Amino acid sequence: MNQKTNFTTGPIVGPLMKFTLPIMGALVLQALYGAVDLLIVGQFASASAVSAVATGSQILHTLTLIITGLAMGITIVVGQQIGEKKEHLVGDTIGVGILLFTAIGLILTIVMLFTTRGFVTLMQAPKEAYEETVAYVMVCSSGIIFITAYNILGSIFRGIGDSKTPFIAVFIACVCNIGLDLLFVVSFQMGAAGAALATVMAQAISVLLSLLLIRRRGLPFSFSRKNLHFQKNLAGRIVRLGLPVALQDTLVSISFLAIMAIVNNLGVTASAGVGVAEKLCGFIMLIPSAYMQSMSAYVAQNIGAGQQKRARTGLLCGIATSFCIALVLGYVSFFHGSLLARIFSPEPAVIGAAADYLKGYAIDTLLTSFLFCFMGYFNGCGKTTFVMIEGVIGAFGVRIPVSYFFSKAAEVSLFHVSLATPSSSLLQIILCGIYFFWLYRKEKTL
């Protein structure tokens, strides 16, 4: 049987870190899907193929955020039900979630297959990389149903406190993705389309392995076909909690797409450089992202159990440990960005552009150790609407305007363009701090 973690009793730091590390590992492996694509394409294909994968993966990343954001609703509901000692309701939550997200996955697949060219045009992909970008996005869109299935399973496991099972499935699938990339890109010379096909097949393997592990180990709650029936109230609760997170993640990702579109106007070298930097940043940001997911599950259980003080203590522990890791990553990103960029491209111009852009993200690494823990805390509390609001303010009030302003300077510097991201994070941290103390005072008054 799977083991679920109870966060409402006992030590905080040890169990929280034990839960966070497999999430971190799973996120690293998920990021490797796109990173391996870019790495192999960068070494064995043209700069236009690199630009295609960089731009196309940004579009697919936005779709993935919609799904993972909505799936957060399942994590929160399941976590709160466990904290409330209502495990008998978890099966119904899972059943409703499966039906709901199957419909969402099918709708997104149909939409993307008919609108891919429009999205690629909107992203202002360089002319020489346009058709390859379209091919990459079309192939990846055919696998949206697998992205949806994986994230449903991941949200369930996180809600019950099991972060190891998704890690095992993704690890095996990632190894398969590397082998398939070498087959399609190197042997068959399929370029960006081959990298996309490898990614889709690897995602399918990940879902299959997760289902096999569930069948072998079982679940720590009852679940059968009887639970697969639609319940309006439960579906509404999942959507009400998950939709603000999905909107926030989507709008924030759109802001990064806008930055990519701004940079694409600067030429293929800048586009490829920022694409390489974004892949590296994807790995860097996995640390705070893992903390956000684990914090959401931890806080949801404690809020369900009525232990608000323990939830706040967990937030402080999360920030402290996350910041220690961020110091190391920030140093490497700021002072050794070119060394990291060489992993994905041998071209000196692309390496220089990527290293320049990474310096701004190095600063943001320190800030997100605070911001993402706050976001996870508020998600676990069910305050997902606030998370959406502060994210939108940061993205559209700071990130896009600042990046556009610097892109129009007489001498454009990608470092200055990248400063838009830490500027946004700083404002969001201030908003989170204000809201946190407002909630605390409200709780004390009540």
N, C-alpha and C positions, 0 to 999 in steps of 0.2 A: 504493500500500500504506500501511496505518496505520503510524505510527512508534511504537515502544515506547521508554520511557525506562528506561535502566539506571542505578539509583541506587547501584550498588556501587562505582563508580569516579568519579574527578574531583571537582570542587567540590561542596559540599553545599547552601549557601544558595540560590544561583542556580537550579539545577534544581528544588529543592524548592519555591521560590516560584513558578516557572514552571508547575509541576504543580498547586500549590494554588490559584492564581488562577482557572483555569477551573472547578475544583470549586466554589469560592466563588461564582462567577458562576452556575453551574447551580443551586446551592442557593438563591440569591437569586431566580432565576426560578421555581423550584418553589414557593417561599414566596409569590410573587406570585399563584399560582393562588388560594390562600385569601384573600390580602390584597386582591386585586382584587374577589373576591366580597364581602368585607366592606365595601370602599370604595364600590362601586356600590350595594349594598343599603343601606348607611348613608345615602347621599345621595338615593336614590330610593324607599326603602321605609320601613317603620315600625321602631320600637325593638324590637318583638317579632321582626321578621325578622332584625335585627342579633343579638339574643340567640340565635336559632335557628342562624344561621351560626356564631356563636362557639362554642356548645355542640356542635353537630354536627361542626364541623371538628376539635374536640378528640378526639371519638370516632374519626373517620377517621384523625387523626394517629397515634393509638395503633395502629391496624391497619397503617398504613404502617411504623411502627417495627418491628413484628414481621417484616415482609417485608425491610426494609433490614438488620435485625440478622442474620437468617438469611443474607442475601446476602453479608454480611461474610465468611462462611466461604469463599465462592468467591474473593473478593479475596485473602484470606490464602493459600489453597492455590495459586492462580495465581501470586501474587507469590513465594512460596517456591520454586515449580517453576522460575520464571525465574531466581531467584538461584542455584539449584542447577544451572543450565544444562540443565534437562530440559524444554525447550520442546515436545518431542514428546509430552509427557503432557498439555499444556494442552487439546488438542482433546477428550480424553476427559472432563476436568473440566468443560468447557463443556457437553458432551452430557448428562452426568449432572445438571448444574445445571438445564438446561432441563426435563428430565423431572420432576425433583424439585419445582421451583417452579411448574410448570404444575398439578400436583396440589394444592399448597398454595393457589394462587390460587383454584382451583375450590372447595375446601373452605371457605375463608374467605368466599367469595361466598355460598354456600348458608347458612352459619351466620348471617351478618349479615342476610340477607333474612328469616330467620325470628325473629331476636332483637332487631331494631332497637327496637321499643317497650320492651322490657325494659331495654335500655341507656339509652334516653332517660329512662325513669322513674327508673332508678338514679342518673342524673345530676341528678335533681330539677330538670329544666327548668321554668321558670316556666309556670304554667297557660296564660297568653295566648300563649306561644311554643311550646307542646308539639307541636301538629300540624305546624307549619312545620319544627320540628326533626326530626320523624319523616320528613317528606318529603325534607328535605335529605340525611339519612343514607341513606335507601332508594335514592335516585338515585345517590349517590356509591358505594354498595356495589355497584351493578351494574357499576361500572368497576374493581373490584379487580383483575381479570385484567390490565388495562392498567398499573396500578401495579406489579404483580408483574413483568410483562414489562420495563418500563422499568428496574426495579432490578436485574434479572438482567443486562441489557445494561450498566448503569452499573458493576456490580461487576466484570464482565469487563474493561471498558476501564481501570478504576482498577488492576486487578491487573497489566495489561501496561504500565502507565505512560502511558496515553492519557486525558487529561482534557478534550480539546478537542471530541471528537465528541459526547459527551452534552450539552455546553454549546450546540453549534450546534442540535441537535434541540430542546432545551428552549426556546431563545430563540425559534425560529419558532413553536413550540406556544404559548408564552406570549402572543405577539402575537395568535394566533388566539383564545385564551381571553378576552382583553380585548374583542375584537370580538363574540364570542358572548355575553359577559355583557351588553354594551350591547343586544344583540338581544333576549335572553330576559327580562332584568330591566327594562330601560327601555321597549323597544318593546312586548313581549308582556305586561308586568306580571306575570311569573310568580313574583316574590319569591325566597325562599330556594331553592325547587325549580329555578327557572331558573338560579340561580348554580351549583347542583350539576350540572345538565345541561351547562352550559358547561365546567365543570371536567373532567367525564368525556370529553367530546368532544376537549378539548385534550390530555388524556393519551393518547388513542388516536392523535392526530396525532403526538405525540412519539415513540411506539413505531414508527409507520410510517416516520417520517423517519429514525430510528436504523437501521432495517433497510435502507432505501434507501442510506444512507451506507455501511453495511457492504458492500452489494452493489457499490457503485461503487468503493470504495477497497480492499476486500479486508481480510484479517486477516494479522498478522505470524506466523501459525502455521497449520498445516494443519487444516482442519475440513470434514467432510462428513457425510452421513447415517449413515455407518458409526460415527461417534462417538455417535450417539443410541441408546445402549444402556445399560441400568442396570447399574452396578457397585456392589455392596454395600459394599465396603471404601471406595471413593472417596466414595460418598454418606454413609457413616458419618463420614468425616473432615470433610466439609463441614458436616454437622449438628453434629458434636461441637464444632467451632470457632464456628459461627454461632449455635447455640441459646443458649448463655450470653449472648451479646450481645443476641439478640432478647428473652430473658427480662428482662435488665437494662433495656433500653430500654422494654419494655412495662410493667414494674413501676414504673419511674420515671414513665412517662407516666400510669399509673394514679394515682400520687400527685398529679400535677397535675390529673387528673380529680377526685380527691377534694377538692382545693382549690377547683376550680370548683364542685363540689357544695356545699361549705361556703359559698362566696360567693353562690351562687344563693339560699340561704336569707335573704340580706340584701336581696333585692329585685331588680327588673329593672334599675335604674340601676347598682347594684354589679355585677350580672352582665354588663351591656353594657360597663361601664367596664373590668372585668378582661378581657373578651373582646377589646376594642380593645388593651389593654396586652399581652395574650398574643400578638396578631398582630405588634405592634411588637417584642416580645421574640423572636419567631420570627426576625425579620430580624437582630436584634442577635446572637443565638446562632449565626447562620450562619458567623460568622468562626471561632470555636473548633470548630464542627462540620466545617468544611472542613479545618482543620488536623488534626482527628482522623482523617478519611478519608485524607488524603494521608500522614499519619504512619504509618498502618496499612500502606499499600502500600510506603512507603519502608523501614520497619523489616522487613517481611516479606521483601523482596528481600535485605536485608543479613544477616538471620538465616539465610536460605537459603544465602547465600554464606559464612557463618561469620564475618562481620565485626561482632561485637557492639560493639566500641568505636566503630565508625563509626555504628552505630545509636544509641548513647547521645549522640554528638555531634550527630546530627540532631535528637534530642529537645530538647537545649538550644537549638539554633538555632530550632526551632519555637516554643518557649516565649518566647524573646526577641522574635521578630518579632510573634507573636500578642499579646503584652502591650502593645507599642507601639500597635497598632491599638485594643486594648481601652481604653486611656487616653482616646482621643478619643470612642469610643462611650459610655463610662461618663459622661464629662462631659456630653455632650449629653442622655443619658437622665435624669440626675439633675436638671440645672438647666433643661432645656428640654422636659420631658416633655409639657407641655400643648400646645406647638407641634406636637409629633409626633402627639399624639392628635387634633388638629383635622383631620388628613388623613382620618381614618376616621369622624368624627362631628361634626356641628355643634352638638350639644346641650351646653350648659355643664356640666350635672351629670355627664354621661358623661365629658367631657373632664377634669373635676376628679378623678373617681374613677380614671381611667386614669393620670393624671400622678402621683397619690399612690402607686399600685401600682408604677409604673415605677422609683421611687427605690430600692426594694430590689433590683430587677434590675440597676440601674446598678452596685451593689456586686458583684453576682454576675458581671457582665461581666469584671471584673478577675480574679476567682478562676478562672473557667472557662478563661482563657487558659493556666493551669497544668494544670487538671484534665483538659481534653479532650486536650491533648497527651500527658499521662500515659496516658490511656485508649487513644489511638491506638497508643502505644508498646507497651503490654501486649497489645493485640489483634494487632499485627504479630508479637510474640514467641510468639503462640499461647496466652497466659495469659488467655484470655477468661473463664474461670471466676472468676478474681479480680476482673475488671472487673464481673462480675455481682454478686458478693458485696458489694463496696464500694458499688455503686450502690443495692442493696437496703437496706443499712444506712443510707445517707444519706437515702433516700426515706422509709422506714417508721420509722426510728429518730429522725429529726429533722424532715424537711419536713412531714409530715402532723401530728404532734403539736404542733409550734410554731404552724402556721397555725391549727389548731383552738383552741389556747389563746388566741391573740390575737383570734380571731373571737368569743369568749365574753366579752371584756372589756366593762366598763360602757360605755365610749365606743370603739366599733370604729373602727380606723384601718386602711385597706388597706395603708398603708406598713408597719405592724407585721406584718400578715399576710404581706406579701411578703418580710419578713426571714427567713422559714423557708427560702427557697431559698439565699441565700448562707451561711446557717448549715450547711446540708447540704453545700454545696460545700467549705467549710472542713474539715469532718470528713473528707470523701473525699480531699482533697489530703493530709492528714496520713497517712491509710492508704496512699495511693499512694507517698508518700515513704518510709515504713517498708518497704514491699514492694520498692521499687526498690533500696534499699541492701542489703536482704537478698539479693536476686538477685545484686547485684554482688559481695558478699562470698562468696556460694556459688560464683560463677564464678571468683573469684580463688583460692579454696581448691582447686577442681578443676584 
